[in-house]
């Protein structure tokens, strides 16, 4: 859990909504989400991934640490212990 004090999320959500109206999508929205979540929840790493069903790979579309986790990087997704792929398991992850 984050050690940040309580932060009003509304101004940050407004910034995300404003970013969606701007050109340069989807990067502007991803960056706004990154900043909003960092301010409200706190995080060290924020990435957005796309799943390619035809190859079984995930592709990084956005990251706040491009030197360590470059955009465009791909890797295969492994199945879970019960044989499901991560895409069949609804989830989101916020790690500090």
GROMACS elastic network, one bead per residue, 0.5 to 0.9 nm:
[ bonds ]
;  ai    aj funct       b0    kb
    1     4     6  0.89127   500
    1    41     6  0.82220   500
    1    42     6  0.86017   500
    1    95     6  0.82238   500
    1    96     6  0.70167   500
    2     5     6  0.84474   500
    2    41     6  0.61025   500
    2    42     6  0.58161   500
    2    43     6  0.77305   500
    2    96     6  0.68376   500
    3    41     6  0.86379   500
    3    42     6  0.80362   500
    4     7     6  0.79678   500
    4    39     6  0.85659   500
    4    40     6  0.78851   500
    4    41     6  0.71598   500
    4    42     6  0.69895   500
    5    40     6  0.86783   500
    6     9     6  0.89987   500
    6    40     6  0.74215   500
    6    41     6  0.86742   500
    7    39     6  0.73613   500
    7    40     6  0.54246   500
    7    41     6  0.82356   500
    8    11     6  0.70085   500
    8    12     6  0.79222   500
    8    40     6  0.71801   500
    9    12     6  0.52991   500
    9    13     6  0.61259   500
    9    14     6  0.86768   500
    9    36     6  0.75663   500
    9    37     6  0.86873   500
    9    39     6  0.82628   500
    9    40     6  0.59958   500
   10    13     6  0.50520   500
   10    14     6  0.61454   500
   10    15     6  0.86274   500
   11    14     6  0.50473   500
   11    15     6  0.62936   500
   11    16     6  0.88252   500
   11    36     6  0.86527   500
   12    16     6  0.64083   500
   12    17     6  0.87471   500
   12    32     6  0.80612   500
   12    33     6  0.83071   500
   12    35     6  0.78890   500
   12    37     6  0.81544   500
   12    39     6  0.78313   500
   12    40     6  0.78929   500
   13    16     6  0.50238   500
   13    17     6  0.62757   500
   13    18     6  0.86228   500
   13    32     6  0.86421   500
   13    33     6  0.81578   500
   13    36     6  0.68226   500
   14    17     6  0.50060   500
   14    18     6  0.61277   500
   14    19     6  0.85383   500
   15    18     6  0.50187   500
   15    19     6  0.60891   500
   15    20     6  0.86979   500
   15    32     6  0.66091   500
   15    33     6  0.85784   500
   15    36     6  0.77849   500
   16    19     6  0.50142   500
   16    20     6  0.63857   500
   16    28     6  0.85600   500
   16    29     6  0.61286   500
   16    30     6  0.84850   500
   16    31     6  0.85604   500
   16    32     6  0.50724   500
   16    33     6  0.60236   500
   16    35     6  0.88816   500
   16    36     6  0.73536   500
   17    20     6  0.52311   500
   17    21     6  0.69383   500
   17    29     6  0.80075   500
   17    32     6  0.86324   500
   18    21     6  0.53639   500
   18    22     6  0.69017   500
   18    29     6  0.85658   500
   18    32     6  0.88729   500
   19    22     6  0.52909   500
   19    23     6  0.82304   500
   19    25     6  0.85409   500
   19    28     6  0.56936   500
   19    29     6  0.52596   500
   19    30     6  0.87782   500
   19    31     6  0.85622   500
   19    32     6  0.64261   500
   20    23     6  0.79421   500
   20    25     6  0.73050   500
   20    26     6  0.78712   500
   20    28     6  0.70148   500
   20    29     6  0.54285   500
   20    32     6  0.87379   500
   21    25     6  0.88155   500
   21    29     6  0.88278   500
   22    25     6  0.73131   500
   22    28     6  0.72951   500
   22    29     6  0.85380   500
   23    26     6  0.84705   500
   23    28     6  0.75656   500
   24    27     6  0.60979   500
   24    28     6  0.58375   500
   24    29     6  0.85803   500
   25    28     6  0.54754   500
   25    29     6  0.65213   500
   25    30     6  0.83374   500
   26    29     6  0.54554   500
   26    30     6  0.62492   500
   26    31     6  0.87225   500
   27    30     6  0.50243   500
   27    31     6  0.60499   500
   27    32     6  0.85053   500
   27    61     6  0.83311   500
   27    62     6  0.70882   500
   28    31     6  0.52147   500
   28    32     6  0.61694   500
   28    33     6  0.86452   500
   29    32     6  0.50181   500
   29    33     6  0.61145   500
   29    34     6  0.84925   500
   30    33     6  0.51091   500
   30    34     6  0.61215   500
   30    35     6  0.87232   500
   30    47     6  0.86412   500
   30    48     6  0.75243   500
   30    61     6  0.89138   500
   30    62     6  0.67299   500
   30    63     6  0.85671   500
   31    35     6  0.62322   500
   31    36     6  0.85403   500
   31    62     6  0.79851   500
   31    63     6  0.85223   500
   31    64     6  0.79946   500
   32    35     6  0.51567   500
   32    36     6  0.60077   500
   32    37     6  0.85084   500
   33    36     6  0.50283   500
   33    37     6  0.59751   500
   33    38     6  0.83137   500
   34    37     6  0.54234   500
   34    38     6  0.60686   500
   34    39     6  0.86178   500
   34    43     6  0.87415   500
   34    45     6  0.89283   500
   34    46     6  0.62224   500
   34    47     6  0.83262   500
   34    63     6  0.85403   500
   34    64     6  0.73876   500
   35    38     6  0.50642   500
   35    39     6  0.60991   500
   35    40     6  0.85907   500
   36    39     6  0.52066   500
   36    40     6  0.60993   500
   36    41     6  0.81728   500
   36    42     6  0.88662   500
   37    40     6  0.51556   500
   37    41     6  0.53208   500
   37    42     6  0.61671   500
   37    43     6  0.72823   500
   37    46     6  0.87851   500
   38    41     6  0.55684   500
   38    43     6  0.53333   500
   38    44     6  0.79586   500
   38    46     6  0.86677   500
   39    42     6  0.57761   500
   39    43     6  0.85892   500
   41    94     6  0.86852   500
   41    96     6  0.89894   500
   42    94     6  0.88252   500
   42    95     6  0.86948   500
   42    96     6  0.68516   500
   43    46     6  0.70214   500
   43    94     6  0.70119   500
   43    95     6  0.61299   500
   44    64     6  0.83582   500
   44    65     6  0.87506   500
   44    95     6  0.72084   500
   44    96     6  0.55011   500
   45    63     6  0.73401   500
   45    64     6  0.62810   500
   45    65     6  0.67743   500
   45    94     6  0.83234   500
   45    95     6  0.71755   500
   45    96     6  0.74371   500
   46    62     6  0.78663   500
   46    63     6  0.55818   500
   46    64     6  0.56374   500
   46    65     6  0.77805   500
   46    94     6  0.78402   500
   46    95     6  0.84631   500
   47    60     6  0.68768   500
   47    61     6  0.73831   500
   47    62     6  0.53189   500
   47    64     6  0.67780   500
   47    65     6  0.83887   500
   47    69     6  0.85753   500
   48    59     6  0.84549   500
   48    60     6  0.59724   500
   48    61     6  0.54533   500
   48    62     6  0.50412   500
   48    63     6  0.66128   500
   49    58     6  0.60930   500
   49    59     6  0.53798   500
   49    61     6  0.55443   500
   49    62     6  0.72620   500
   50    57     6  0.83454   500
   50    58     6  0.54686   500
   50    59     6  0.51395   500
   50    60     6  0.65142   500
   50    61     6  0.67793   500
   51    54     6  0.89872   500
   51    55     6  0.87764   500
   51    56     6  0.70936   500
   51    57     6  0.59172   500
   51    59     6  0.64239   500
   51    77     6  0.86268   500
   51    87     6  0.75081   500
   52    55     6  0.56984   500
   52    56     6  0.56039   500
   52    57     6  0.52891   500
   52    58     6  0.60612   500
   52    59     6  0.75173   500
   53    57     6  0.70216   500
   53    58     6  0.87139   500
   53    87     6  0.89964   500
   54    57     6  0.80912   500
   55    58     6  0.87727   500
   55    76     6  0.77876   500
   56    75     6  0.84446   500
   56    76     6  0.57128   500
   56    77     6  0.60459   500
   56    78     6  0.83926   500
   56    85     6  0.86977   500
   57    74     6  0.62326   500
   57    75     6  0.52252   500
   57    77     6  0.55140   500
   57    78     6  0.89405   500
   58    73     6  0.82228   500
   58    74     6  0.54607   500
   58    75     6  0.55886   500
   58    76     6  0.62344   500
   58    77     6  0.64591   500
   59    71     6  0.78576   500
   59    72     6  0.58179   500
   59    73     6  0.56024   500
   59    75     6  0.68646   500
   60    63     6  0.72860   500
   60    69     6  0.80302   500
   60    70     6  0.73519   500
   60    71     6  0.51259   500
   60    72     6  0.51469   500
   60    73     6  0.54231   500
   60    74     6  0.65025   500
   61    70     6  0.88210   500
   61    71     6  0.54268   500
   61    72     6  0.61044   500
   61    73     6  0.82645   500
   62    65     6  0.88793   500
   62    66     6  0.81436   500
   62    70     6  0.82667   500
   62    71     6  0.57723   500
   62    72     6  0.83517   500
   63    66     6  0.57355   500
   63    69     6  0.67368   500
   63    70     6  0.72409   500
   63    71     6  0.66081   500
   64    69     6  0.83709   500
   65    68     6  0.57030   500
   65    69     6  0.57894   500
   65    70     6  0.74519   500
   66    71     6  0.64147   500
   67    70     6  0.59191   500
   69    72     6  0.89718   500
   69    73     6  0.73007   500
   70    73     6  0.57818   500
   71    74     6  0.88181   500
   77    85     6  0.70885   500
   77    86     6  0.70840   500
   77    87     6  0.88771   500
   78    84     6  0.87495   500
   78    85     6  0.65736   500
   78    86     6  0.75340   500
   79    82     6  0.76991   500
   79    83     6  0.53785   500
   79    84     6  0.52707   500
   79    86     6  0.66305   500
   80    83     6  0.52171   500
   80    84     6  0.52412   500
   80    85     6  0.60089   500
   80    86     6  0.68918   500
   81    84     6  0.74743   500
   84    87     6  0.80229   500
   84    88     6  0.63002   500
   84    89     6  0.74845   500
   85    88     6  0.55667   500
   85    89     6  0.71211   500
   86    89     6  0.52034   500
   86    90     6  0.77055   500
   86    91     6  0.84110   500
   87    90     6  0.67792   500
   87    91     6  0.85463   500
